[in-house]
Amino acid sequence: MDKPVLRADARRNRAKVLAAAEEAFAVDGLAVPLDEIARIAGVGAGTVYRHFPSKEVLFQAVVVDRLEQFAAEARELLTAEDPGEAFFGFFKRVVQQAARNRALCDALAETTGLGFKAGAGDDFRAASQALLTRAQAAGAVREDIDGDDLRALIAGCLAAERYSLEERHLVRIVVDGLRTQRNKT
């Protein structure tokens, strides 16, 4: 069933709510009250509820939007000249960006997280897998990992980013472990 077309002012308000929610969820995760999101967006609480009937629905919309952006980036990188560096760069960017965003970090780290229940989670997994497969075919990434392993490695790196000291070298260690012997730097 198609979604109804929103009026221009309703689209603007929805965009304001999504931007405010992304900002608030990045800091506080699901703990942020919807009233606070409405305040940040500069709209009434009723406006938030009209577009998103629950905080979980709003959270999912924010996470899905970011996962769609990651999936689009991965698909663009499928034509990169150096498949290995495209994969490793993407892997590091996902971890670095998600580590700074509590909502995204929580969604990527959960096995059955809200973001992974939506189509965008599937798109993210498929695009990441395609990037991994291309890098493996080029001999840049070990062949003994698959898409499920990749997702687990991202979740592990997110945990490492949360708990490591200032130096933040653990993701580099994981990336080095993913390289084939002949591509270790």
Disulfide bonds with the S-S distance in Angstrom:
none
